[in-house]
């Protein structure tokens, strides 16, 4: 079976991280600047290790300049998702990368981004703080997100090895009070303690990745009991070296334990993946079929940061698969 046309919900996708390599090269040419040194001989992105990935990612982001560039990027990313059967996408945008956290510049970029639409796909935009840029930066990002109409949520990405979740609690408290839904990256390069600490101190509805919870049976039981949704990105985890292959990845074990699982791609061109390829690999590895993926997508629709009417529309399209 091919999975491209199968209706899907994707909850964990970074806008800049979804930029195709050709798009970044074209933007560099448009600006008349050299392309960043992040491409391999095959034309795809090249990096080594998680630190190298973050550095290359930020170098590619540096090519993007101005609201029009971000509007073009949003259009390209949404078209690519729609072509892969995604009917609802939740996309992270990082004000600290987009505009250095400057409120006026971010407002201009955000207006350009949110003006973009794509037939057949609904969108929720989530502002994220960059963890390794520090708690004060996170607080300023939360304040900016709270003042920006149209954002659905707030979260945090970046290097999980920096700081403790408690350091970022003020940012999440501010975002919560502003009515933004919350998600946070944890349990990727941080161990199960990072997931427990995020739950305790930041109180998100969803955890980005969270897969290393499998190392703590007590934490797995807690996730299942509390109904915490994991935004699992298997291809990303394998590409970044968390697990050696699809069979070793804990997504199936977490699912069997009753944890609420969703499937996403994180930064797909950086990991040579797309959601239909993830489905194909998981189907080969675990024998999952259409009903399994419908179940994951129904979980994602229930956990989406959207209104009731949008949710009903997503579910209707999923049931048609």
C-alpha positions as CSV (number, residue, x, y, z in Angstrom):
1,X,0.0,0.0,0.0
2,X,1.1,3.5,-0.7
3,X,0.4,6.1,2.0
4,X,0.6,9.4,0.2
5,X,-3.1,9.9,-0.2
6,X,-4.0,8.5,3.3
7,X,-5.5,11.4,5.4
8,X,-3.1,12.3,8.2
9,X,-2.7,14.8,11.1
10,X,0.7,16.1,11.9
11,X,1.2,17.9,15.2
12,X,5.0,18.3,15.4
13,X,6.6,20.2,12.5
14,X,9.1,23.0,12.5
15,X,8.5,25.6,9.8
16,X,12.1,26.3,9.1
17,X,13.0,22.7,9.5
18,X,10.5,21.7,6.8
19,X,12.2,24.0,4.3
20,X,13.3,21.9,1.3
21,X,17.0,22.3,0.5
22,X,16.2,23.7,-2.9
23,X,14.1,26.4,-1.3
24,X,17.0,27.5,0.9
25,X,19.4,27.6,-2.1
26,X,16.8,29.6,-4.0
27,X,16.4,32.1,-1.2
28,X,20.1,32.6,-1.0
29,X,20.3,33.2,-4.7
30,X,17.3,35.6,-4.4
31,X,19.3,37.6,-1.8
32,X,22.5,37.4,-3.7
33,X,24.3,35.7,-0.9
34,X,26.3,32.4,-0.9
35,X,24.3,29.3,0.1
36,X,25.0,28.2,3.7
37,X,27.6,25.3,4.0
38,X,24.9,22.8,5.0
39,X,24.5,20.8,1.8
40,X,26.0,17.4,0.8
41,X,27.0,16.2,-2.6
42,X,23.5,14.9,-3.2
43,X,22.0,18.3,-2.7
44,X,20.4,17.4,0.6
45,X,21.2,18.7,4.0
46,X,24.5,17.5,5.7
47,X,25.3,17.5,9.4
48,X,26.9,15.3,12.1
49,X,25.5,14.7,15.5
50,X,22.8,16.6,17.4
51,X,25.0,19.7,18.0
52,X,26.0,19.7,14.3
53,X,22.3,19.4,13.3
54,X,21.4,22.5,15.5
55,X,24.3,24.5,14.1
56,X,23.4,23.6,10.5
57,X,19.8,24.3,11.1
58,X,20.5,27.8,12.4
59,X,22.8,28.4,9.4
60,X,20.0,27.5,7.0
61,X,17.6,29.7,8.9
62,X,19.9,32.6,8.6
63,X,19.2,32.7,4.8
64,X,15.6,33.5,5.4
65,X,15.1,37.2,5.5
66,X,12.0,39.3,5.7
67,X,8.2,38.6,5.8
68,X,8.0,37.7,2.1
69,X,10.6,35.0,2.5
70,X,8.6,33.5,5.4
71,X,5.3,33.7,3.4
72,X,7.0,31.8,0.6
73,X,8.3,29.2,3.0
74,X,4.9,28.7,4.6
75,X,3.3,28.2,1.2
76,X,6.0,25.7,0.2
77,X,5.7,23.7,3.4
78,X,1.9,23.6,3.4
79,X,1.8,22.5,-0.3
80,X,4.3,19.7,0.5
81,X,2.1,18.6,3.5
82,X,-1.0,18.6,1.4
83,X,0.6,16.6,-1.3
84,X,1.5,14.0,1.3
85,X,-2.1,13.7,2.5
86,X,-1.9,15.8,5.6
87,X,-5.3,17.3,6.4
88,X,-4.3,19.2,9.5
89,X,-0.9,20.5,10.4
90,X,0.4,22.2,13.6
91,X,3.6,24.1,12.8
92,X,6.1,25.6,15.2
93,X,7.5,29.0,14.5
94,X,10.4,30.4,16.5
95,X,10.3,34.2,17.1
96,X,13.8,34.2,18.3
97,X,15.0,32.8,15.0
98,X,12.5,34.7,12.8
99,X,13.1,38.2,14.1
100,X,15.5,37.9,17.0
101,X,12.6,38.3,19.3
102,X,11.9,41.9,18.2
103,X,8.1,42.5,18.6
104,X,7.7,44.8,15.7
105,X,9.7,42.6,13.3
106,X,7.9,39.5,14.5
107,X,4.5,41.1,14.0
108,X,5.4,41.8,10.4
109,X,6.6,38.2,9.8
110,X,3.6,36.7,11.7
111,X,1.2,38.7,9.5
112,X,2.8,37.3,6.4
113,X,2.9,33.7,7.7
114,X,-0.7,33.6,8.9
115,X,-1.9,35.1,5.6
116,X,-0.9,31.9,3.8
117,X,-3.4,29.1,3.3
118,X,-3.5,25.9,1.3
119,X,-6.6,24.1,-0.1
120,X,-7.5,21.0,1.8
121,X,-5.4,21.6,4.9
122,X,-6.2,23.3,8.2
123,X,-3.4,24.8,10.2
124,X,-2.5,25.7,13.8
125,X,0.6,27.8,14.5
126,X,2.5,27.3,17.7
127,X,5.2,29.8,18.9
128,X,8.2,28.1,20.5
129,X,11.0,29.4,22.6
130,X,14.5,28.1,21.9
131,X,15.6,26.4,25.1
132,X,19.3,26.9,24.8
133,X,18.8,30.6,24.4
134,X,17.8,30.7,28.1
135,X,14.8,31.3,30.4
136,X,14.6,35.1,29.9
137,X,14.4,34.6,26.2
138,X,11.6,32.0,26.7
139,X,9.7,34.5,28.9
140,X,10.0,37.2,26.3
141,X,8.9,34.8,23.6
142,X,5.9,33.8,25.7
143,X,5.0,37.4,26.2
144,X,5.3,38.0,22.5
145,X,3.1,34.9,21.7
146,X,0.5,36.1,24.2
147,X,0.2,39.4,22.4
148,X,0.0,37.9,18.9
149,X,-3.5,37.2,17.7
150,X,-4.0,33.9,15.9
151,X,-1.4,31.8,17.5
152,X,-2.9,28.5,18.9
153,X,-0.2,27.5,21.3
154,X,3.2,28.0,22.9
155,X,6.0,25.5,23.4
156,X,9.8,25.0,23.7
157,X,12.3,23.3,21.5
158,X,16.1,23.4,21.3
159,X,18.8,21.6,23.3
160,X,17.1,19.7,26.1
161,X,20.4,19.5,27.9
162,X,20.3,23.2,28.7
163,X,18.8,24.2,32.0
164,X,15.9,22.6,34.0
165,X,12.2,22.8,33.1
166,X,11.6,24.7,36.3
167,X,13.7,27.5,34.9
168,X,11.1,28.0,32.2
169,X,8.0,27.7,34.3
170,X,7.3,31.5,34.3
171,X,7.2,31.5,30.5
172,X,4.7,28.6,30.4
173,X,2.6,30.1,33.2
174,X,2.3,33.4,31.3
175,X,1.3,31.5,28.1
176,X,-1.2,29.4,29.9
177,X,-2.8,32.5,31.5
178,X,-3.0,34.0,28.0
179,X,-5.1,31.0,26.8
180,X,-2.4,29.3,24.7
181,X,-2.3,25.5,24.5
182,X,1.0,24.1,25.7
183,X,3.5,21.6,24.4
184,X,7.2,21.1,25.1
185,X,10.1,19.0,23.7
186,X,11.3,16.5,26.3
187,X,12.5,12.9,26.4
188,X,14.5,13.2,23.2
189,X,18.0,13.8,24.2
190,X,16.9,14.2,27.8
191,X,16.1,11.0,29.6
192,X,12.8,10.1,31.3
193,X,13.6,12.5,34.1
194,X,13.3,15.3,31.6
195,X,9.7,14.2,30.7
196,X,8.7,13.9,34.4
197,X,10.2,17.4,35.1
198,X,8.4,18.9,32.2
199,X,5.1,17.5,33.3
200,X,5.7,18.6,36.9
201,X,6.9,22.2,36.2
202,X,5.4,23.2,32.8
203,X,2.1,21.2,32.8
204,X,1.8,20.8,29.0
205,X,-1.0,19.0,27.3
206,X,1.4,17.4,24.9
207,X,5.1,16.3,24.9
208,X,7.2,16.7,21.8
209,X,9.0,13.3,21.3
210,X,8.9,11.9,24.9
211,X,10.1,8.5,23.6
212,X,12.7,8.1,26.3
213,X,9.9,7.7,28.8
214,X,10.1,4.0,27.8
215,X,13.1,3.8,30.1
216,X,10.9,4.3,33.2
217,X,7.9,2.0,33.6
218,X,6.5,4.3,36.3
219,X,6.6,7.2,33.9
220,X,5.0,5.2,31.1
221,X,2.2,4.3,33.5
222,X,1.9,8.0,34.5
223,X,1.7,9.1,30.8
224,X,-1.0,6.6,30.2
225,X,-3.0,7.4,33.3
226,X,-2.9,11.1,32.7
227,X,-3.7,10.9,29.0
228,X,-0.6,12.9,28.0
229,X,-0.2,12.9,24.2
230,X,3.2,12.2,22.7
231,X,4.2,13.9,19.4
232,X,6.4,11.0,18.3
233,X,8.8,11.5,15.3
234,X,10.4,8.1,14.7
235,X,12.4,9.0,11.6
236,X,13.9,12.0,13.4
237,X,14.8,9.9,16.4
238,X,16.5,7.3,14.2
239,X,18.4,9.9,12.1
240,X,19.7,11.7,15.2
241,X,21.0,8.4,16.6
242,X,18.6,7.8,19.5
243,X,17.8,4.4,18.1
244,X,19.6,2.3,15.6
245,X,16.6,1.3,13.4
246,X,12.8,1.2,13.2
247,X,12.5,-2.1,15.1
248,X,14.4,-0.6,18.1
249,X,12.3,2.5,18.3
250,X,9.9,2.4,21.3
251,X,6.8,3.8,19.5
252,X,5.0,0.4,19.4
253,X,5.9,-0.4,23.0
254,X,4.5,2.9,24.2
255,X,1.4,2.3,22.2
256,X,0.9,-1.2,23.8
257,X,1.4,0.4,27.2
258,X,-1.6,2.7,26.6
259,X,0.2,5.9,26.0
260,X,-1.5,8.3,23.6
261,X,0.6,8.3,20.4
262,X,0.7,10.6,17.4
263,X,3.0,10.5,14.4
264,X,5.0,13.4,12.9
265,X,8.2,14.2,11.0
266,X,9.8,17.0,13.0
267,X,12.2,18.4,10.3
268,X,11.5,16.1,7.4
269,X,14.0,17.2,4.7
270,X,16.8,17.1,7.2
271,X,16.0,13.5,7.9
272,X,15.1,12.5,4.3
273,X,11.6,11.6,5.3
274,X,7.9,12.6,5.0
275,X,4.9,11.3,6.8
276,X,3.9,8.7,4.2
277,X,7.4,7.3,4.4
278,X,7.1,7.0,8.2
279,X,3.8,5.1,7.8
280,X,5.4,2.8,5.3
281,X,8.4,2.0,7.6
282,X,6.1,1.5,10.6
283,X,3.8,-0.7,8.6
284,X,6.7,-2.9,7.5
285,X,8.2,-3.1,11.0
286,X,5.1,-3.6,13.1
287,X,2.5,-4.9,10.7
288,X,0.4,-1.8,11.2
289,X,-2.4,-1.2,8.7
290,X,-4.9,1.6,7.9
291,X,-7.0,1.1,11.1
292,X,-3.9,1.5,13.3
293,X,-3.0,4.8,11.5
294,X,-6.6,6.0,11.7
295,X,-6.4,5.4,15.4
296,X,-3.2,7.5,15.8
297,X,-4.7,10.2,13.7
298,X,-7.9,10.3,15.7
299,X,-5.7,10.7,18.8
300,X,-4.0,13.6,17.0
301,X,-7.3,15.2,16.0
302,X,-8.5,15.0,19.6
303,X,-5.3,16.6,20.9
304,X,-5.0,19.3,18.2
305,X,-4.9,22.9,19.2
306,X,-8.0,23.9,17.3
307,X,-11.6,24.8,17.8
308,X,-14.5,22.3,17.8
309,X,-15.6,23.0,14.3
310,X,-12.1,22.4,12.9
311,X,-11.8,19.2,14.9
312,X,-15.1,17.9,13.6
313,X,-13.9,18.6,10.0
314,X,-10.6,16.8,10.6
315,X,-12.4,13.8,12.0
316,X,-14.8,13.6,9.1
317,X,-11.9,13.6,6.7
318,X,-10.1,10.9,8.6
319,X,-13.1,8.6,8.7
320,X,-13.3,8.8,5.0
321,X,-9.9,7.0,4.6
